[in-house]
Amino acid sequence: MNCFKEGEYILIRYGEKKFLRKLLPKYSLNIKKQVLKFDEVIDKPEGIKIGNFEIYRPTLEDIILLGFERKTQIIYPKDAFYIAFKLDLNKEKKVLEFGTGSGALCAVLANLAGEIWTYEAVQEFFKTAQKNFKKFGLKGNVKFHNLDFSKANVPENFFDAAFVDVREPYPHLEKVHKALKEGGVVGFLLPTANQVIKLLESLEKFFGNVEIVEILQRQYKTVAERFRPEDQMVAHTAYLVFGRKLISS
Ligand SMILES: C[S@@+](CC[C@H](N)C(=O)[O-])C[C@H]1O[C@@H](n2cnc3c(N)ncnc32)[C@H](O)[C@@H]1O
């Protein structure tokens, strides 16, 4: 049996609340006068229920939402997993990303693709993303670069997919186009409608098959007697714009 070991991260569910904690002896979690002693979790199997506490290994979504240090706005799982699907990732694929930010999207891409090259202009954020990866033992298939993408020396016709999450993507379109292989997929995340309009004005010169989508996620209470939506939801985060590399005949 693959039991919990001292020092690993665990996800604790208590009622509708979730907690991500490092499993250290002598530590505990106290909620509403109920105590989960971590000594009692070590060497127990995943999924164990102790009192009203359920204990699991965290998924990547739990790690990103509850564990990642956020120095920048991050891409939420509702968007990140759809992005990964649209980029058509598998272990053979090479992906270009900028900006790295806190590394939230990068962690999702790294989990699904073969190789990621990611660029972040600000050193503080570059370090935060790497720290987040190291803390949770995430994949080593990421090449982190502390560089403004405009100064990056990226190979041409090399990447299967690219994702751009920067405020001003417009000056970089030609370079992204060149970096992509024929038929390569590109995606952009833009919080405001005026950014999308500005992108559309220059996009069609380089990319076709354009799609724009916004993803709304409504979470529900899981109590049978009062099944209903949560009071609050993450509604608008951003517009997602996707396209494919176009080659003029
Ligand atoms: C919103 S954050 C990205 C968040 C990231 N996608 C995540 O999920 O954690 C945008 C980042 O792009 C970086 N950035 C902006 N312009 C850039 C450029 N030209 N080259 C590299 N990074 C850039 C910013 O410093 C910022 O950290």
The ligand as an SDF file (V2000), in Angstrom:
LIG
                    3D

 27 29  0  0  0  0  0  0  0  0999 V2000
   -0.4510   37.4050  -15.7250 C   0  0  0  0  0  0  0  0  0  0  0  0
    1.2050   36.9740  -15.5890 S   0  0  0  0  0  0  0  0  0  0  0  0
    1.2770   35.3150  -16.2010 C   0  0  0  0  0  0  0  0  0  0  0  0
    0.6760   34.3280  -15.2450 C   0  0  0  0  0  0  0  0  0  0  0  0
    0.9320   32.8850  -15.6270 C   0  0  0  0  0  0  0  0  0  0  0  0
    0.3160   32.5610  -16.8900 N   0  0  0  0  0  0  0  0  0  0  0  0
    0.4460   31.9450  -14.5380 C   0  0  0  0  0  0  0  0  0  0  0  0
   -0.5040   31.1630  -14.7910 O   0  0  0  0  0  0  0  0  0  0  0  0
    1.0090   31.9510  -13.4240 O   0  0  0  0  0  0  0  0  0  0  0  0
    1.9610   37.8510  -16.9060 C   0  0  0  0  0  0  0  0  0  0  0  0
    3.4760   37.8100  -16.8310 C   0  0  0  0  0  0  0  0  0  0  0  0
    4.0290   38.1730  -18.0770 O   0  0  0  0  0  0  0  0  0  0  0  0
    5.2570   38.8050  -17.8230 C   0  0  0  0  0  0  0  0  0  0  0  0
    5.6120   39.5230  -19.0680 N   0  0  0  0  0  0  0  0  0  0  0  0
    4.9960   40.6030  -19.6020 C   0  0  0  0  0  0  0  0  0  0  0  0
    5.5510   40.9240  -20.7890 N   0  0  0  0  0  0  0  0  0  0  0  0
    6.5350   40.0040  -21.0110 C   0  0  0  0  0  0  0  0  0  0  0  0
    7.4720   39.7910  -22.0870 C   0  0  0  0  0  0  0  0  0  0  0  0
    7.4870   40.6030  -23.1460 N   0  0  0  0  0  0  0  0  0  0  0  0
    8.3310   38.7490  -21.9820 N   0  0  0  0  0  0  0  0  0  0  0  0
    8.3180   37.9300  -20.9070 C   0  0  0  0  0  0  0  0  0  0  0  0
    7.4510   38.0870  -19.8590 N   0  0  0  0  0  0  0  0  0  0  0  0
    6.5820   39.1100  -19.9160 C   0  0  0  0  0  0  0  0  0  0  0  0
    4.9470   39.6830  -16.6140 C   0  0  0  0  0  0  0  0  0  0  0  0
    6.1210   40.0550  -15.9310 O   0  0  0  0  0  0  0  0  0  0  0  0
    4.0440   38.7620  -15.8000 C   0  0  0  0  0  0  0  0  0  0  0  0
    4.7730   38.0330  -14.8520 O   0  0  0  0  0  0  0  0  0  0  0  0
  1  2  1  0
  2  3  1  0
  2 10  1  0
  3  4  1  0
  4  5  1  0
  5  6  1  0
  5  7  1  0
  7  8  2  0
  7  9  1  0
 10 11  1  0
 11 12  1  0
 11 26  1  0
 12 13  1  0
 13 14  1  0
 13 24  1  0
 14 15  1  0
 14 23  1  0
 15 16  2  0
 16 17  1  0
 17 18  1  0
 17 23  2  0
 18 19  1  0
 18 20  2  0
 20 21  1  0
 21 22  2  0
 22 23  1  0
 24 25  1  0
 24 26  1  0
 26 27  1  0
M  CHG  2   2   1   9  -1
M  END
$$$$
